[in-house]
Amino acid sequence: MSNTITGMVLGVRDTELVMGKDPQNPFKKRKVMLDCTRRDQYTGERSGYENTPVIEFTGDKVAELDKCKAGDIVEVKFTVEGHNYTGKDGQPRNYTGIRGYELAVIRSEQPKPAAAPAQPRKDD
């Protein structure tokens, strides 16, 4: 069973290259921010707290974000990953992240066509 979340794309960040152990093969990552805030189906008013998760795509999955743009409604499949480590101060720490691996556009925000200029009336 996979985790899924649906929301409106607020923004897609550029691909970042992170140098790892092999400087010839940098690690790629890219993030998308969604608005998943619950809203009343009739009025559109927010019916809960703001919910704007940032989901990270890595490696060959960064190309999934080429499918969408701000304003699109998307469904993202993801995993929740975490690990423990010791901080520089010697204290135990924990990192938890949301790692996306598939994205589907449910509804694309199409640009609205410009209104045609009004034609002057001829009075005959």
Disulfide bonds with the S-S distance in Angstrom:
none
